[in-house]
Amino acid sequence: MEEQRNSMEVYADNLKVNLRRLDQNCIEIDEFRPRMSSLARRLPEFGNCRMRVNRYLAYPVQARRARGTLNHILDHGYAHLLQVLDPKKTVLTVHDVIPILGGMGKICGVDLGRRRWLSEWTARYYKKARRIIANSESTKNDLVKHCGCEPELITVVYLGINSSFRPVPVFKKRECRITLGLPQENVKLVLITGQQFYKNQAGSIRAMELLQRKYGSTIWLVRLGRSSAEWDLAIASSSFQHQVTYLENLPSDRMPQLYNAVDCLLFPSWYEGFGLPPVEAMASGTPVVTSSVASLPEVVGEAGLMVPPDNVVGLAEAVEALLENAGLRQAQIKKGLDHVKKFGWEKNAAMTMEIYNEVLEE
């Protein structure tokens, strides 16, 4: 995908691999990856101009030529391709309904003066698909309530977790820190991920400032993700700004190292359609502090410590509890390792294949 959306790439790649393992030569699986048009290449990068021309003008033309007996749009951001694909033969995966909820002012941090009109327009095509795959019950409920989708046409299929996400021995954790260039001796590391507005990174910074009062320079934040205006504004005036290590473009095959290198994941999002990082962290034996909203209680369950996203004191106390209480820490790690067994790419592919067959039979 032209926007390098890592979570979408993880979904697409794992679904493709596992569908091919399942396939008994009954279905020929082909992959359509849109190409950047020559017109878009001549446009400036400013304001996502290239992306918008590609997505809304060039890709529908390309998709029209690549129609199959059955089509699966893997990212709801491309639902407008239902203009050129046969809706009766098209399955759509919806990962979240952020454009809709954000435009309604239901997600904290959205500037209503900067609504994503094109994304909201694309969302109107959700209900045209023959079947919809939602990656959580929370997303399904939002689709029914806010997008007018028929509940009987929506199937919840959880995302999976790769086997590469697993705990490593204690002595290996230091090696992970060295490999990634992270602080090592006597330093506690807290990881946050992503750069989108709904990740509540300002809340993470405030929670770390509270922890700094106890730990001083022996606690650091590891931030994975590109820079954003929200982050720059929040960190500029923070007393914690000199205790942050930045990892902007970490290859996906090194993510297991990162989870094993840190002491906990802090994930206080205002909204998530699923929330893959907490699942990956738990599979790696890393305890999680997350927020108690949207899909996160469903996806994380009792395996994570959950706090309302606006409760900065509570977030800080939860992180401190995992760092200080060895019994609690080990209990949460065990719960996490047990909990993630419900998330598998093989199961994801098998349920998706069932939906394909139902559509083909219809």
C-alpha positions as CSV (number, residue, x, y, z in Angstrom):
1,M,0.0,0.0,0.0
2,E,1.2,3.5,-0.9
3,E,0.9,4.8,2.7
4,Q,3.0,2.1,4.4
5,R,0.3,1.3,6.9
6,N,2.1,-1.5,8.8
7,S,-0.9,-3.0,10.5
8,M,-2.7,-3.3,7.2
9,E,0.4,-4.9,5.6
10,V,0.5,-7.5,8.4
11,Y,-3.1,-8.4,7.9
12,A,-2.8,-8.6,4.1
13,D,0.4,-10.7,4.1
14,N,-0.7,-13.2,6.8
15,L,-4.2,-13.6,5.3
16,K,-2.7,-14.3,1.9
17,V,-0.2,-16.9,3.2
18,N,-2.7,-18.7,5.3
19,L,-5.4,-18.7,2.6
20,R,-3.0,-20.4,0.3
21,R,-2.2,-23.0,2.9
22,L,-5.9,-23.7,3.3
23,D,-6.8,-23.7,-0.4
24,Q,-7.3,-27.1,-1.9
25,N,-7.0,-25.9,-5.5
26,C,-10.7,-24.8,-5.3
27,I,-10.0,-21.1,-5.4
28,E,-7.3,-19.3,-7.3
29,I,-6.0,-16.5,-5.1
30,D,-4.7,-13.4,-6.9
31,E,-3.4,-10.2,-5.4
32,F,-4.1,-6.7,-6.6
33,R,-1.8,-4.1,-5.4
34,P,-2.5,-0.6,-6.9
35,R,0.2,1.3,-8.6
36,M,1.1,4.9,-8.4
37,S,-0.1,6.7,-11.5
38,S,2.2,8.8,-13.7
39,L,0.1,11.8,-12.9
40,A,0.5,11.4,-9.2
41,R,4.3,11.1,-9.5
42,R,4.4,14.6,-10.9
43,L,2.4,16.0,-8.0
44,P,3.9,17.4,-4.8
45,E,4.0,15.5,-1.5
46,F,2.4,18.4,0.3
47,G,-1.1,17.7,1.9
48,N,-1.1,14.0,0.8
49,C,-1.8,15.2,-2.7
50,R,-0.2,12.1,-4.3
51,M,-2.0,9.7,-2.1
52,R,-5.4,11.3,-2.8
53,V,-5.0,11.4,-6.5
54,N,-4.0,7.7,-6.5
55,R,-6.6,6.5,-4.1
56,Y,-9.6,8.2,-5.4
57,L,-8.8,8.6,-9.1
58,A,-6.2,6.1,-10.3
59,Y,-7.0,3.1,-8.2
60,P,-10.7,2.7,-9.2
61,V,-9.5,2.6,-12.9
62,Q,-6.9,-0.1,-12.0
63,A,-9.4,-2.1,-9.9
64,R,-11.9,-2.2,-12.7
65,R,-9.4,-4.2,-14.8
66,A,-8.5,-6.5,-11.9
67,R,-12.0,-7.7,-11.0
68,G,-12.3,-11.4,-9.9
69,T,-15.0,-13.9,-9.4
70,L,-14.9,-12.8,-5.8
71,N,-13.2,-9.6,-4.5
72,H,-12.0,-8.9,-1.0
73,I,-11.1,-5.3,-0.1
74,L,-8.7,-5.7,2.8
75,D,-8.8,-2.1,4.0
76,H,-12.0,-0.1,4.6
77,G,-10.1,3.0,3.4
78,Y,-10.6,1.6,-0.1
79,A,-14.3,0.8,0.2
80,H,-15.0,3.3,-2.6
81,L,-13.7,0.7,-5.0
82,L,-17.2,-0.8,-4.7
83,Q,-18.0,1.8,-7.4
84,V,-16.3,-0.5,-9.9
85,L,-16.4,-3.9,-8.3
86,D,-19.6,-6.0,-8.2
87,P,-21.0,-5.4,-4.7
88,K,-22.7,-8.8,-4.8
89,K,-19.3,-10.5,-5.2
90,T,-17.2,-8.3,-2.8
91,V,-16.2,-8.8,0.8
92,L,-15.0,-5.8,2.8
93,T,-12.8,-5.8,5.9
94,V,-13.5,-2.9,8.3
95,H,-10.8,-2.4,10.9
96,D,-12.3,0.7,12.6
97,V,-14.8,3.5,12.0
98,I,-12.6,6.4,13.0
99,P,-13.7,8.6,10.1
100,I,-17.3,8.4,11.2
101,L,-16.8,8.7,15.0
102,G,-14.2,11.3,14.6
103,G,-16.4,13.5,12.4
104,M,-19.1,13.1,15.0
105,G,-16.8,14.3,17.8
106,K,-16.9,11.0,19.6
107,I,-13.1,10.5,19.7
108,C,-11.1,12.8,21.8
109,G,-8.4,14.8,20.0
110,V,-10.3,15.3,16.7
111,D,-10.2,18.8,15.3
112,L,-13.7,19.1,13.8
113,G,-12.4,21.8,11.5
114,R,-10.2,19.3,9.9
115,R,-12.7,16.5,9.2
116,R,-11.6,13.8,6.7
117,W,-14.3,14.4,4.2
118,L,-13.0,11.9,1.7
119,S,-12.7,9.1,4.3
120,E,-16.3,9.9,5.4
121,W,-17.4,9.7,1.8
122,T,-15.7,6.3,1.4
123,A,-17.4,5.1,4.5
124,R,-20.8,5.4,2.7
125,Y,-19.8,2.4,0.6
126,Y,-19.4,0.0,3.6
127,K,-22.9,-1.2,3.5
128,K,-22.8,-1.9,-0.3
129,A,-20.5,-4.9,0.2
130,R,-22.1,-8.4,0.2
131,R,-20.4,-9.3,3.4
132,I,-18.3,-7.3,6.0
133,I,-15.6,-8.7,8.2
134,A,-15.1,-6.7,11.4
135,N,-12.1,-7.3,13.5
136,S,-13.9,-6.9,16.8
137,E,-17.4,-6.9,18.3
138,S,-16.8,-3.3,19.1
139,T,-16.2,-2.5,15.4
140,K,-19.3,-4.5,14.4
141,N,-21.5,-2.6,16.9
142,D,-20.1,0.8,15.5
143,L,-20.9,-0.3,12.0
144,V,-24.5,-1.1,12.8
145,K,-25.0,1.9,15.0
146,H,-23.2,4.6,13.0
147,C,-22.9,3.3,9.5
148,G,-26.3,1.7,8.9
149,C,-24.8,-1.8,8.1
150,E,-27.0,-4.9,8.6
151,P,-25.7,-6.9,11.5
152,E,-26.5,-10.3,9.9
153,L,-24.0,-9.4,7.1
154,I,-21.2,-8.7,9.5
155,T,-18.9,-11.4,10.8
156,V,-16.3,-10.8,13.5
157,V,-12.9,-12.3,12.7
158,Y,-10.1,-11.5,15.0
159,L,-6.7,-10.7,13.8
160,G,-3.9,-13.2,14.4
161,I,-0.5,-13.2,16.0
162,N,2.7,-14.4,14.4
163,S,4.7,-17.2,16.1
164,S,7.8,-14.9,16.1
165,F,6.2,-13.0,19.0
166,R,7.3,-15.0,22.0
167,P,9.3,-14.5,25.2
168,V,13.0,-14.8,25.2
169,P,15.3,-15.7,28.2
170,V,16.2,-12.9,30.5
171,F,19.8,-12.8,29.3
172,K,18.5,-12.3,25.8
173,K,16.6,-9.1,26.8
174,R,19.9,-7.2,27.3
175,E,21.0,-8.3,23.8
176,C,17.7,-7.0,22.4
177,R,18.4,-3.6,24.0
178,I,22.0,-3.5,22.6
179,T,20.8,-4.5,19.1
180,L,18.2,-1.7,19.1
181,G,20.5,0.9,20.7
182,L,18.3,1.4,23.7
183,P,19.4,2.5,27.2
184,Q,20.6,-0.6,29.2
185,E,21.9,-0.6,32.7
186,N,19.4,0.0,35.5
187,V,16.9,1.8,33.2
188,K,13.2,0.9,33.0
189,L,11.8,1.2,29.5
190,V,8.1,1.9,28.7
191,L,7.0,1.5,25.1
192,I,4.4,3.5,23.2
193,T,3.5,2.9,19.6
194,G,1.9,4.8,16.7
195,Q,1.5,8.5,15.8
196,Q,-2.2,8.8,15.1
197,F,-4.2,11.4,17.1
198,Y,-6.3,8.7,18.9
199,K,-3.2,7.1,20.4
200,N,-3.4,9.6,23.3
201,Q,0.3,10.2,23.4
202,A,-0.1,13.4,25.3
203,G,-1.6,11.3,28.1
204,S,1.4,9.0,27.9
205,I,3.8,11.9,28.3
206,R,1.9,13.2,31.4
207,A,1.8,9.7,32.9
208,M,5.6,9.5,32.4
209,E,6.1,12.9,34.0
210,L,4.4,11.5,37.1
211,L,6.6,8.4,37.1
212,Q,9.7,10.6,36.6
213,R,9.1,12.1,40.1
214,K,9.8,8.6,41.6
215,Y,12.3,7.2,39.2
216,G,14.2,10.3,38.0
217,S,16.5,9.5,35.1
218,T,16.2,5.7,35.5
219,I,12.9,5.5,33.5
220,W,12.8,6.2,29.8
221,L,10.1,6.2,27.1
222,V,10.6,4.3,23.9
223,R,8.5,5.8,21.1
224,L,7.8,3.8,18.0
225,G,6.3,5.8,15.1
226,R,6.7,8.8,12.9
227,S,6.6,12.4,14.3
228,S,3.3,14.2,14.5
229,A,2.2,17.7,15.4
230,E,0.4,16.4,18.4
231,W,3.5,14.7,19.7
232,D,5.8,17.7,19.0
233,L,3.5,20.1,20.8
234,A,3.1,17.8,23.9
235,I,6.8,16.9,24.3
236,A,8.2,20.4,23.7
237,S,7.1,21.7,27.1
238,S,7.6,18.4,29.0
239,S,10.1,17.8,31.7
240,F,10.4,14.3,30.2
241,Q,11.6,15.3,26.7
242,H,15.2,14.2,27.4
243,Q,14.3,10.7,28.4
244,V,12.8,9.5,25.2
245,T,14.3,7.1,22.6
246,Y,12.8,7.4,19.1
247,L,12.4,4.4,16.7
248,E,10.7,5.7,13.6
249,N,11.0,3.0,11.0
250,L,11.6,-0.3,12.7
251,P,11.4,-3.3,10.3
252,S,8.5,-5.7,11.2
253,D,10.9,-8.6,11.8
254,R,12.5,-6.7,14.6
255,M,9.3,-6.0,16.5
256,P,9.6,-9.1,18.7
257,Q,13.0,-7.8,19.8
258,L,11.5,-4.5,20.7
259,Y,8.7,-6.0,22.9
260,N,11.2,-8.2,24.7
261,A,13.6,-5.2,25.3
262,V,11.1,-3.1,27.2
263,D,9.5,-3.5,30.6
264,C,5.9,-2.8,29.6
265,L,3.7,-1.4,26.9
266,L,1.7,1.7,27.6
267,F,-1.3,1.9,25.2
268,P,-3.8,4.5,26.4
269,S,-5.7,5.0,23.2
270,W,-8.9,7.0,22.9
271,Y,-10.2,4.5,20.4
272,E,-9.1,1.2,18.7
273,G,-10.9,-1.0,16.2
274,F,-8.8,-3.9,17.5
275,G,-5.4,-3.0,19.0
276,L,-2.7,-5.3,17.6
277,P,0.3,-3.9,19.7
278,P,-1.1,-5.1,23.1
279,V,-1.7,-8.6,21.6
280,E,1.9,-8.7,20.2
281,A,3.3,-7.5,23.5
282,M,1.4,-10.1,25.5
283,A,2.6,-12.8,23.2
284,S,6.1,-11.6,23.8
285,G,5.7,-11.9,27.6
286,T,5.6,-8.1,28.0
287,P,2.8,-6.8,30.4
288,V,0.4,-4.2,29.1
289,V,-1.3,-1.1,30.5
290,T,-4.1,0.0,28.2
291,S,-7.3,2.0,28.2
292,S,-10.7,0.7,29.0
293,V,-12.6,1.9,25.9
294,A,-13.8,0.7,22.5
295,S,-12.4,-2.7,21.5
296,L,-9.6,-2.9,24.1
297,P,-11.5,-4.6,27.0
298,E,-12.7,-7.2,24.4
299,V,-9.3,-7.8,22.9
300,V,-7.1,-7.5,26.0
301,G,-9.4,-8.8,28.6
302,E,-8.0,-9.4,32.1
303,A,-4.6,-10.0,30.7
304,G,-3.9,-6.2,30.7
305,L,-4.3,-3.5,33.3
306,M,-7.0,-1.2,32.0
307,V,-7.5,2.4,33.0
308,P,-9.8,5.2,31.5
309,P,-7.7,7.0,28.9
310,D,-8.2,10.4,30.6
311,N,-7.0,9.1,34.0
312,V,-3.3,10.1,33.8
313,V,-2.7,9.3,37.5
314,G,-4.3,5.8,37.0
315,L,-2.1,5.1,34.0
316,A,1.0,6.1,35.9
317,E,0.0,3.9,38.9
318,A,-0.7,0.9,36.7
319,V,2.8,1.2,35.0
320,E,4.4,1.6,38.5
321,A,2.5,-1.5,39.8
322,L,3.9,-3.6,36.9
323,L,7.4,-2.3,37.5
324,E,7.4,-2.7,41.3
325,N,5.1,-5.7,42.1
326,A,6.9,-8.8,40.9
327,G,3.9,-11.0,41.7
328,L,1.5,-8.9,39.8
329,R,3.9,-8.6,36.9
330,Q,4.3,-12.4,36.6
331,A,0.6,-12.9,36.9
332,Q,-0.1,-10.5,34.1
333,I,2.6,-12.0,31.9
334,K,1.0,-15.5,32.4
335,K,-2.5,-14.2,31.7
336,G,-1.2,-12.5,28.6
337,L,0.5,-15.6,27.2
338,D,-2.7,-17.7,27.8
339,H,-5.0,-15.0,26.4
340,V,-3.2,-14.6,23.1
341,K,-3.9,-18.3,22.2
342,K,-7.3,-17.2,20.9
343,F,-5.7,-15.1,18.2
344,G,-4.3,-17.1,15.2
345,W,-3.8,-16.3,11.5
346,E,-4.8,-19.8,10.7
347,K,-8.2,-19.3,12.3
348,N,-8.5,-15.9,10.7
349,A,-8.0,-17.4,7.3
350,A,-10.3,-20.4,7.9
351,M,-13.2,-18.1,8.9
352,T,-12.5,-15.8,6.0
353,M,-12.6,-18.8,3.6
354,E,-16.0,-19.7,5.0
355,I,-17.3,-16.3,4.1
356,Y,-15.8,-16.5,0.6
357,N,-17.6,-19.9,0.1
358,E,-20.9,-18.5,1.4
359,V,-20.7,-15.5,-1.0
360,L,-19.8,-17.8,-3.9
361,E,-22.7,-20.1,-3.1
362,E,-25.1,-17.2,-3.0
